[in-house]
């Protein structure tokens, strides 16, 4: 069961990244920085926050607090420039750090204790916490991107009104 949990966690994280990447790919570099309103986050801010969280949480995951002293969380919600290439590199670095840490974990690691913001969690709890956190933000990325693209949005799942047609498609492995 433990091995299945680790494998499934990796698949869920990969699925979350794929979904976010498909939404991000529909936006121009300029659109990454568009905010639905002044109190909402742009896709760029969400990407920056997620990458910062990943780098903090997954660097030395088993041995140090997941909230690193070098992390400036508040700065993740401020865009100082519109450098989309640097933003995308930061995004990829966050995911790389997370996968690079998660993939080598073993079944024996799952009940080990890690610390996040001074609070103890089992590795299993910490992974579930991050699945939930990233899933929430990926949903925000998709929602904001869809809002920006409006009628030009390309659905990432079954388009509205096409469920019956999808249900009738022959299964293809």
N, C-alpha and C positions, 0 to 999 in steps of 0.2 A: 504494500500500500504506500509506503514511504517513497519508493522509487517512482510509482505512478504519480504521486503528488508532485514530485520535482519535475518530472517530464511534463505533466499537465500545466504546471506553473509556467514553465518555459514557453509552451505553446500559447497560453493565454497572453503572456507578455508580448510574444511575437505577433499575435493577432491584434493586440491593441496598437502596437507600433505600425503594423501594416495599415490598419484603418486610419490612423492619424496621418500617415504618409500619403495615403490616397486622397485624403481631404486637403492636405497641404499642397499637393501637386496640382490641384485645381486652381490655386491662388497664384496671382502674380506676386513678385517680390513686394510691390507696393501694397497689395491687398493684405499681406501678412500683418501689416501694421494698422489696419483699419479697425477701429473700435465701434461696436454697435451703438454705443453711447458713452458719455464721459465717465460713467461709473462701471463700465464693463471692460473686461480684458480683451485685447486683440489676440489673435492666434500667436503672434510673436511673443507676447508676454507669457502666455500659457506654455509655449515651447521653452522659453527661457527658465520659467519656474520649474517645469518638469525636469529639465536637464540639471539645474542646480540641485534639486532634490535627489536625483539619481546619483550625481557625483558625491553628494554628502552621505547619503544612506549606504551606498554600496562600496565606497572606498574603505578598505580595511574593515569590512562588514562584521567579521566575527570578533574583532579585537578592540574596536574603538566605538565610542558613541556615534550614532548615525547622524547627529546634528554636530557637524564639525565646526570648530572655532573659526575656521577660515571662511565659512559660508556667510554671505551677506544676503539673507533671505529677502529683506525689504528691497534690495536693489534689483531683484528678479522681476519686480512689478513696475520697473521704470525702464523705458527704452531711451538710451542716450543717443543712439544713432540708428539709422535704417540699413545696416549692413546685413542683408539677407544671407549672403554667403557665410559670414561669421556666425550668424544665428543658426543656420543649418548645420554647420560644423559642430557647434556647441551641443545641439540636439543629438547629433550622431554620437558625440563623445559620451553623453549621458547614457544613452542606450548601450553603447559598447561597454562602459564601466559596469552597468547592471548585468548584462549577459555574461561578461567576463568573470563576474563574481558568482552568479547564480549557477551557471553550467557545471563548474567543478564541485559544487556542494554534494555531499553524500547523504545517504539515509541517516547515518549516525549524527549528522550535523543538525537535523531537524529539531531535536529537543534541547540543543545547546541554548544558552542564554546570550542574547545580544541586548544592547541598550540603545534606546532612541529617546533623546531629550531627557536623559536621566531615568527613564522608565524601563524596567526589564521586560523583555518579550522572549518567547522561544523563537527560534529561527522560523518555524512554521507560522507563528503569529505575525512575525515581521513581514514575511512574504505575502501573507493574506492582506495585511495592512497596505502594502504597496500595490497589490493587484487592485484593491478597491480605490486607492488614491489615484492611480494612473487611469483607471477606467473612467472615473469621474471627469478627469481633465481631457481625456480623449473625446468623450462625449461633448465637452464644451468646444473643443477644436472643430469637431464635425458640425455642431450647431452654428457656430460663428461663421465657418466657411460656407455653409449652406445659405445662411442669411446674406452674406456678401454676394454670392454668385446668383442668388434668386433663380430665375428661369434657366440660367446657364449651368446650374448645378447638375452634375452627373451622379445619379444615385449610387451609393456604395453597397446597397443590398437590393432587395426586390422593390422595383419602383411602385408607387401608388397605383392601385387599380390593376396590377398585373399578378396578383397572388394566384388566381385561378390558372392562368397560363403557366406560371412557374410550377404549380402543383402537377400539371399535366405533362411536363417535360419528362422524357425518359431518363432514368437514373444513369449517370455517367460517372464511373469511378475515377 
